[in-house]
Amino acid sequence: MTVKTDLKKELGLYAPRRGRFEVVTVPPLRYLMVDGHGDPNTSDEYRDAIQTIFPLAYALKFLSKRSLDRDYTVMPFEALWWADDMAAFTSARDKSQWRWTALNLVPDWITDAHVEEATATVRSKGGAPRLDELRVETLDEGLSVQTLHVGSYDDEAPVLAELHDVFIPDAGLTMTGRHHEIYLSDARRAAPEKLRTILRQPVSRVD
């Protein structure tokens, strides 16, 4: 019988409470990654990154089930976000200045050889426009603060302001890594006011 793993439950990092900031420790995790910049609503780069990551994510799932007898649920889309001037992201919301890395988490038993095999399968079918730019890399965020935001992406600014300017300094922490978002809802199907997004910020303790 094929074993099926729910990585969200196994990691225990995908169910924060709305309106509450939680300090967590995120272990090193392996992701499919594609970099880009610009407004995600209008950027061909962003659309092409999504259209590349998910075919490979599902090819890896099917390869794992077929070859390793280990099935798992493909994880939600995630992204790291930043800008040369972070105000362009948090308060000014100048999306043309945004930089990002599109992410999809893969299980730790997926090797580079598995990725190469799945990539060849996806390439043979076409339709993954940024496959040559995709890489697999470990992201080690460690100590982080996260919360669940329910609502449109453009309504995140007040939550981020409270996180960055109030909670983190009051907790004796300082920001270290890049802003991380985990999209629990499918924006193509859910109403903007019902979108569920985990907002995560890596931090370190102030000495």
N, C-alpha and C positions, 0 to 999 in steps of 0.2 A: 504494500500500500504506500502510495506517494505521501511523503510528509509535506504539509503546507505550513509555511511560517508567516505570521503576521508581524512584520517588522515594527509597525507602529506600537503594538502592544508589548513586544519584546524589549524595545528601547525605553518605553515609558516616558517619552518626551513630547508626545503629540496630543496631549489632552490638558493643556493649561486652562485656567479659569478666566472667563471674561472679566475685565476690570480689576484683575489682581496681578501684580508683578511677582514672579517666582524666580528665585535663584536656583539654578540647576548646574550640573556638571555634565557636559556633552563629551562623550568619548570620541577618539579619532574615528571618522567615518569616511568610507570611499564613495565618491560621486562620479557620475558622468557630468562633464562640464563643457560649456561653450561660452566664450566671452563675447561681449558686444557693448554698444553704447547707443544712446538716443532714446527717444520717447517710445516706450513699449507699445503704446496704442497705435503708432504709425510706422514704427521701424520694421523694415523688411528683415533686418538682422534678427530681431527678437522673434518674429514669426518663424523664420527659418531655423532658429535654434530649437524651438519647440518641436517643429516638424522633423528635426533630426534626432533629438534626444529620445522621444517616445518610441519610434520604431526600433531603436536599438535597445531600449529598456525592455520592450516586449520580446524582442529576439533573445535577449539574455534570459528572461523568465522561461521561455519555451525550451531553450537549450538546457537550462538547469533541470527542468522537469524531465526532459527526455534523456539526458546523459547522466545526470547525477541522482535522479529520483528525488529531487528536492524542489518543491514548488513554493512560490511565495507571491504575495500580492505586490504588484508594481506600486511603488511609492508615489506620493503626490509630487507635483512640480514644485520646485523651490528656486530661490534666487538670492544672490548677494547683490547689494546695491550700495553705490557710493558716488561721490562727485568730488572734483577738485576743491570746490567750496561746498561743504556739506549743507549750507543753508539752501542751496539749490534743490536739495532733496527733502529736507525736513520742513522748512517754512516757506520759502519762495516757490517750491514745487516746479522749478524750471526743468521740465522733463527732457528738453533737448540737451541738457548738460549731464544727464545721468549716465553712469557706467554700470555694468552689471555682468554677473556670471550666472547663467542658467544652470540649474542643478537637478540631478535625479539620483537619489540614494540607491546603491546596489549592495546586496549582502556581502559579508566578508568572505564567503566561500567562492565568490566569483573571482577568477584569476585573470591576469592579463591575457592568457591564452584563450580563455572563454570570450573575452571582449574582442579579440582579434577574429575569432571564428564567427561571432555574431555580427561583427562589422562587415565581414565578407558577405554574409547572408543578406544584410540590409543593402549593401552596395549593389548586389546582383539584381535587386528588385527596383532600385532607383527611388527617387522621391525624398531623399534625405539630403538637402542641399548643402549642409555644412559638416558633412561627415568627416572630411579631411581635417577640420579644425577641432573636432571633438577630442577630448582627452579624458583619462581616468586619473583622479588625484585624491589623496587623503586630505580631508579638512579637519584640523584639530582645533576646535573652538574652546574646549575646556570650560572654565567657569563662565556662565552666561546668565543673563536675565531675560525672561520671556513672558509674554502675555498673549491672550487670545483677543483679537480685534474682530468685531462683527460689524460689518458695514462696508461701504465703498472704500476703495484704495485711497481715494482723495481725502477721505475723512480720517486718515491715520495721523495727520500732523499734530493734533492736540495730544494724542497718546504718546507719540514720540517725544514731544516737548516735555511731558511729565516724566517719561522714562529717563531722558538724557539730562534734564536740568534739575529734577527733584529726587526721584527715587535713587538713581545711581550714586550721586554725591552724598545723599543723606545716609546711604548704606555703607559709606566708606569705600566705594568702588570707583574705578575709572574705566572709561571705554577703551577697548583695545582693537578688536577685529572689526570687520565690516557688518553693516546692518543686514540681517538675514530674514527673509520672509518664506513661510511655508504655506502653500495655498491648499487648504482643505476642501474648498468648493471649486466647482467648475464654473468659471466666469461666463462661459457660453450658455449656461443653463440656469444659474441662480440669479435672482434679482440683486442689484447692487447692495441694497440694504441688508441682505441676508448672507453676503459673502463672509466666510470664516477664514481668517488668516492668522497664523502664529507669527508674532513679531519677536525676533530674538536679537540680542546684542551681547557679544562677548565682552567680558570685563576682567579686570584684575583688582586685587585688594590694594588699597593705598597703605603704604608702610607708615 
